[in-house]
Amino acid sequence: MKSNDRDPLPSPLAAYTVDVDREFVRCGGGSRRHLRVSLQAAPAPAGRPRPLLRIAFVVDRSGSMSGTPLALAGRAVCEAVSLLEAGDAFALVTFENECEVVMPFGAASAERKHEAQERCRALVTGGSTNLGVGWAEGCAQVAASAGDALARVLVLTDGQVNVGETRPATLCEHARVLRGKGVTTSCLGLGEGFNEALLGAMADAGGGRFYFAARPEELIEHMRAEVLEGLDVVGRGIAIEVRPHDRGRVEVLGGLESAWSGTALRVELGDLVARQSLDAVFAVVLPTGELGGARAFDVTIVDRDGNACAPVQTVRFVYAPGDVVDRQPRTVSVERRVARLYANEARIAAVALNRARRYPEAQAKLIAVAERVAAYAGNDPEMNAIVREMRRGAEEFGRAVEEMALKQAHSEVFFSSRSKSARGRSTREDDT
């Protein structure tokens, strides 16, 4: 653990396990195995003050937000601000062609909360959707005072980014850089006109959360959730690192934010909320090896400062004769999660292909996963349910699907791959 001037914080983890689907691999190389890293966040430490929250609300007021959407967006901001406590602070930024700092960063006092209500009631719509400039200003508002506080920016939009910086790769890289500076980006998409792939990718790169509101009435719920989860954070910038001892390729499933450091694959999980449950699944491809030999991988959990949150766990894969490899037992809990993640990946691809009217290709993606899972599902009810789901999906995506249904499908898959509830919330140990 790195040394610093402060007493080390307790580990944000209550539990942490690493499981593999199968132990034995072929000497000729090419065996693909999966390991599942499951985390359980600790409860909020008794008697320890929570981190202060610095949050900027960045609200789209382009023409498409006219009427009820903008009115409810303003109300949602006020509801979220009402949850802030002494020591917290906030800013309100709006954007259309340009951005406006409606309320500069300042303390969440009773006077400023009342002022937010007045300012939000006075919001009016403008022109196009320059998300980049509004988001950058929101980040600038909270960045200078981040320190040990939680610095968050929540961007709300209902449309396509069509003015200013519009390149997804550039916007995501900016979010990644800001995350490294302690500023988290979350994104909230409203209705059927926004780009869900972009907002989800920005939230992943920025270490935050993606929310989907099918109707304006849902904005209040999502903005409140962003603040409430921020107030309940127990671990900052948590990441999983998987490090091969020797050779072996590692990749993460589910589209989680990841990067190869040169010696390990690092997967960013963002901030942990008290009692949160989540997992990450990795695929490893083993090179050739000698009979009886092994390949090992270390799994480490670290926080934003690089401090280890728990002891390193090591998994080993053993080279064995072909008949032993074929007869070995499988860990069903890992294979179920692997099947779900491959199904999610296919469904995300099917959404994009359906939107592009490439219906046969969308069908083929889903059928391929159904057949792949069916080949090893046996009598397992959960994996067979995934097979049936993929076959039904192949029928559905083989023809035109309404845009709102595509948004719903993408969001459900996105949340599932990130251990979130169907509403995009962190899954807690006491959830039923």
KAPEUR-V18620 format. One record per residue. RES is the residue in three letters. PHI is phi in radians with two decimals (none if undefined). D_FIRST is the distance of its C-alpha to the first C-alpha in whole Angstrom. Layout:
RES,PHI,D_FIRST
RES,PHI,D_FIRST
//
This chain:
MET,none,0
LYS,-1.17,4
SER,-1.57,6
ASN,-2.68,9
ASP,-1.41,13
ARG,-1.75,12
ASP,-1.11,12
PRO,-1.10,9
LEU,-1.31,11
PRO,-1.12,12
SER,-1.06,11
PRO,-1.34,14
LEU,-1.80,15
ALA,-1.67,18
ALA,-2.70,19
TYR,-2.80,18
THR,-2.26,20
VAL,-2.23,21
ASP,-2.21,25
VAL,-2.05,27
ASP,-1.28,31
ARG,-2.59,32
GLU,-1.67,31
PHE,-1.62,33
VAL,-2.35,34
ARG,-1.44,37
CYS,-1.13,37
GLY,-1.27,39
GLY,1.47,36
GLY,1.57,36
SER,-1.12,35
ARG,-1.91,33
ARG,-2.19,30
HIS,-2.19,28
LEU,-2.22,25
ARG,-1.96,24
VAL,-1.83,21
SER,-1.95,22
LEU,-2.10,19
GLN,-2.20,21
ALA,-1.24,19
ALA,-1.27,19
PRO,-1.14,22
ALA,-1.07,22
PRO,-1.06,20
ALA,-1.15,23
GLY,1.41,24
ARG,-1.70,21
PRO,-1.04,23
ARG,-1.29,22
PRO,-1.11,21
LEU,-1.25,24
LEU,-1.90,26
ARG,-1.97,27
ILE,-2.36,30
ALA,-1.97,33
PHE,-1.65,35
VAL,-2.01,37
VAL,-2.02,40
ASP,-1.22,43
ARG,-2.19,46
SER,-1.18,48
GLY,-0.99,51
SER,-1.21,50
MET,-1.55,49
SER,-1.03,52
GLY,1.45,53
THR,-1.00,51
PRO,-0.98,48
LEU,-1.23,47
ALA,-1.07,49
LEU,-1.30,46
ALA,-1.09,43
GLY,-1.10,44
ARG,-1.13,44
ALA,-1.10,41
VAL,-1.04,39
CYS,-1.11,41
GLU,-1.08,40
ALA,-1.15,36
VAL,-1.08,37
SER,-1.11,38
LEU,-1.44,35
LEU,-1.24,33
GLU,-2.11,32
ALA,-0.98,32
GLY,1.71,30
ASP,-1.37,30
ALA,-2.65,31
PHE,-2.65,33
ALA,-2.42,35
LEU,-2.23,38
VAL,-2.17,39
THR,-2.08,42
PHE,-2.54,43
GLU,-2.50,46
ASN,-1.13,47
GLU,-2.17,45
CYS,-2.01,43
GLU,-2.37,43
VAL,-1.50,41
VAL,-1.23,43
MET,-2.39,40
PRO,-1.16,38
PHE,-0.99,35
GLY,-2.97,35
ALA,-1.09,34
ALA,-1.50,35
SER,-1.42,38
ALA,-1.05,41
GLU,-1.13,43
ARG,-1.27,41
LYS,-1.12,41
HIS,-1.17,45
GLU,-1.08,45
ALA,-1.05,43
GLN,-1.08,46
GLU,-1.17,48
ARG,-1.14,47
CYS,-1.19,46
ARG,-1.16,49
ALA,-1.61,51
LEU,-1.15,49
VAL,-2.30,51
THR,-1.45,51
GLY,-2.27,51
GLY,-1.80,51
SER,-1.58,49
THR,-2.04,45
ASN,-1.73,43
LEU,-1.06,39
GLY,-1.02,37
VAL,-1.24,39
GLY,-1.18,38
TRP,-1.11,35
ALA,-1.06,34
GLU,-1.18,35
GLY,-1.06,34
CYS,-1.11,30
ALA,-1.10,31
GLN,-1.11,32
VAL,-1.72,29
ALA,-1.08,27
ALA,-1.11,27
SER,-1.89,26
ALA,-1.07,23
GLY,0.94,20
ASP,-1.52,18
ALA,-1.37,21
LEU,-1.45,22
ALA,-1.81,24
ARG,-2.31,27
VAL,-2.21,30
LEU,-1.95,32
VAL,-1.79,35
LEU,-1.98,38
THR,-2.59,41
ASP,-2.07,44
GLY,-2.39,45
GLN,-1.31,44
VAL,-1.28,42
ASN,-2.28,46
VAL,-2.41,45
GLY,1.30,43
GLU,-1.28,40
THR,-2.06,41
ARG,-1.33,39
PRO,-0.97,36
ALA,-1.09,34
THR,-1.21,34
LEU,-1.09,33
CYS,-1.18,30
GLU,-1.16,29
HIS,-1.07,29
ALA,-1.09,27
ARG,-1.13,25
VAL,-1.11,24
LEU,-1.14,25
ARG,-1.01,22
GLY,-1.12,20
LYS,-1.66,21
GLY,1.65,20
VAL,-1.91,24
THR,-1.62,24
THR,-1.96,28
SER,-2.04,29
CYS,-2.31,33
LEU,-2.19,36
GLY,-1.77,39
LEU,-2.01,43
GLY,1.33,46
GLU,-1.92,46
GLY,-1.71,47
PHE,-1.53,43
ASN,-1.68,41
GLU,-1.19,38
ALA,-1.15,37
LEU,-1.16,36
LEU,-1.12,35
GLY,-1.12,33
ALA,-1.16,31
MET,-1.11,30
ALA,-1.13,29
ASP,-1.08,26
ALA,-1.11,26
GLY,-1.53,25
GLY,1.30,23
GLY,-1.94,25
ARG,-2.19,28
PHE,-1.90,32
TYR,-2.19,35
PHE,-2.17,38
ALA,-1.93,41
ALA,-1.20,44
ARG,-2.26,46
PRO,-0.99,46
GLU,-1.09,46
GLU,-1.49,43
LEU,-1.08,41
ILE,-1.06,41
GLU,-0.99,39
HIS,-1.25,36
MET,-1.16,36
ARG,-1.08,35
ALA,-1.07,33
GLU,-1.06,30
VAL,-1.25,30
LEU,-1.10,30
GLU,-1.22,27
GLY,-1.10,25
LEU,-1.31,26
ASP,-2.01,24
VAL,-1.27,21
VAL,-2.06,18
GLY,-2.47,15
ARG,-1.81,15
GLY,0.97,16
ILE,-1.28,14
ALA,-2.44,15
ILE,-1.89,15
GLU,-2.08,15
VAL,-2.03,18
ARG,-2.13,18
PRO,-1.18,21
HIS,-1.19,21
ASP,-2.27,24
ARG,-1.75,26
GLY,2.48,27
ARG,-1.61,27
VAL,-2.20,25
GLU,-2.48,26
VAL,-1.80,25
LEU,-1.60,28
GLY,1.59,30
GLY,1.34,29
LEU,-1.16,26
GLU,-1.10,24
SER,-2.57,22
ALA,-2.73,22
TRP,-1.59,22
SER,-1.50,19
GLY,1.92,21
THR,-2.21,19
ALA,-2.63,18
LEU,-1.61,20
ARG,-1.89,18
VAL,-2.01,19
GLU,-1.50,19
LEU,-1.79,20
GLY,1.40,20
ASP,-1.39,19
LEU,-1.66,19
VAL,-1.70,22
ALA,-0.87,22
ARG,1.14,23
GLN,-1.25,23
SER,-1.95,24
LEU,-2.77,24
ASP,-2.54,23
ALA,-2.43,23
VAL,-2.05,25
PHE,-2.03,25
ALA,-1.82,28
VAL,-2.14,27
VAL,-1.96,30
LEU,-1.62,31
PRO,-1.37,32
THR,-1.13,35
GLY,-2.81,34
GLU,-1.55,36
LEU,-0.93,37
GLY,1.55,35
GLY,-1.33,32
ALA,-2.57,29
ARG,-2.09,26
ALA,-2.07,23
PHE,-2.36,20
ASP,-1.63,17
VAL,-2.04,16
THR,-2.26,12
ILE,-1.92,12
VAL,-2.26,9
ASP,-1.74,10
ARG,-1.13,12
ASP,-1.62,9
GLY,1.49,8
ASN,-1.27,5
ALA,-1.22,6
CYS,-1.65,9
ALA,-2.86,10
PRO,-1.08,11
VAL,-1.13,12
GLN,-1.99,16
THR,-2.01,18
VAL,-1.99,22
ARG,-2.23,25
PHE,-2.01,28
VAL,-1.85,31
TYR,-1.36,34
ALA,-2.45,37
PRO,-1.06,41
GLY,-1.00,42
ASP,-1.17,44
VAL,-1.19,41
VAL,-1.06,39
ASP,-1.23,42
ARG,-1.64,42
GLN,-1.12,38
PRO,-1.21,37
ARG,-1.96,35
THR,-1.54,33
VAL,-1.09,35
SER,-1.07,32
VAL,-1.27,30
GLU,-1.14,34
ARG,-1.09,35
ARG,-1.18,32
VAL,-1.07,32
ALA,-1.04,36
ARG,-1.09,35
LEU,-1.22,33
TYR,-1.16,36
ALA,-1.12,38
ASN,-1.07,36
GLU,-1.06,36
ALA,-1.17,40
ARG,-1.22,41
ILE,-1.05,39
ALA,-1.12,41
ALA,-1.14,44
VAL,-1.04,44
ALA,-1.13,44
LEU,-1.19,47
ASN,-1.13,49
ARG,-1.08,48
ALA,-1.48,50
ARG,1.11,52
ARG,-1.74,51
TYR,-1.11,52
PRO,-1.05,53
GLU,-1.20,49
ALA,-1.09,48
GLN,-1.03,49
ALA,-1.06,49
LYS,-1.02,45
LEU,-1.29,45
ILE,-1.14,47
ALA,-1.05,45
VAL,-1.21,42
ALA,-1.00,45
GLU,-1.20,46
ARG,-1.11,43
VAL,-1.23,42
ALA,-1.06,45
ALA,-1.15,45
TYR,-2.22,42
ALA,-1.21,42
GLY,1.01,45
ASN,-1.74,46
ASP,-1.17,42
PRO,-1.15,44
GLU,-1.22,40
MET,-1.23,41
ASN,-1.19,44
ALA,-1.14,44
ILE,-1.12,42
VAL,-1.04,45
ARG,-1.12,47
GLU,-1.07,45
MET,-1.16,45
ARG,-1.21,49
ARG,-1.12,50
GLY,-1.09,48
ALA,-1.08,49
GLU,-1.17,53
GLU,-1.12,51
PHE,-1.46,50
GLY,-1.39,53
ARG,-2.53,55
ALA,-1.06,54
VAL,-2.04,52
GLU,-1.10,52
GLU,-1.02,49
MET,-1.12,48
ALA,-1.16,47
LEU,-1.14,45
LYS,-1.07,43
GLN,-1.08,43
ALA,-1.10,42
HIS,-1.06,39
SER,-1.13,37
GLU,-1.03,38
VAL,-1.18,36
PHE,-0.98,33
PHE,-1.14,32
SER,-1.04,32
SER,-1.20,30
ARG,-1.93,28
SER,1.02,28
LYS,-1.80,30
SER,-1.29,33
ALA,-1.09,36
ARG,-1.73,36
GLY,1.52,33
ARG,-1.56,31
SER,-1.11,28
THR,-1.47,28
ARG,-1.81,28
GLU,-1.11,28
ASP,-1.75,31
ASP,-1.21,33
THR,-2.09,36
//
